[in-house]
Amino acid sequence: MTETPRPDGRSTLREQRRAAIVDAARTLTTQHGAAGFTVDRVATLAGVSRRTVFNHFAGLDQLLVAVCEQILDEVTNALVEGVERRTADLPAGDDGSRAALDAVGEATREVDLPTAIATIHHALGAPTDPDERTDAISRTALEHVVGRLRERLLSQARSLDPLDLELSLALLTSGLATLARHWLEQHPELTPDVTPDARADWGRLLDRLLHRLRVGHAG
């Protein structure tokens, strides 16, 4: 029997420090936005030195990517759980593939994307105009979690055609990014404490996207 090697003590400590730094950065950006986000404040809240912060992250943008990834990872966990419930007993062949892809869309309705989007927007300084820097941070984080979702779906629904899945996820994530931009424009004063009216608007936008993905342009 092969034994799982025990984690090295220094590796465990490094992971703990990295997690503390990301948690501290998320707390600061959630409470104060980009204005309250500095290396000194992160280091103090995490209980580490400035040097330790830079040992883990090359700069604030890389740390913001990690914060966005953490937020999106939580949504992804909930999304995967919803997909797994719906794909526990898939029919064979094309019907199963379609059912699995439909499950992704339906699970998207259940997860709290509004809070995630609003929190990330707030963390990035709530830009009101197109911003290459914040777009790059959001895109890097999104690509990470989409890759994770893809692997989970392929292992859960083995009959899925990888290219069909790739295309479906690309269309879904691109559509969600478009919805998020439109939704944020509708609600410029949005905070992580999303109002019921803003949630209702998001639900209507998401319904349009999922309908369009299901029936195609002709529908």
ABEGO torsion letter per residue (X at the ends): XBBBBBBBAAAAAAAAAAAAAAAAAAAAAAAAEAAABBAAAAAAAAGBBAAAAAAABABAAAAAAAAAAAAAAAAAAAAAAAAAAAAABBBBEAAAAAAAAAAAAAAAAABBAAAAAAAAAAAAGGBABBBAAAAAAAAAAAAAAAAAAAAAAAAABAABBAAAAAAAAAAAAAAAAAAAAAAAAABAABBABBBAAAAAAAAAAAAAAAAAAAAEAAX
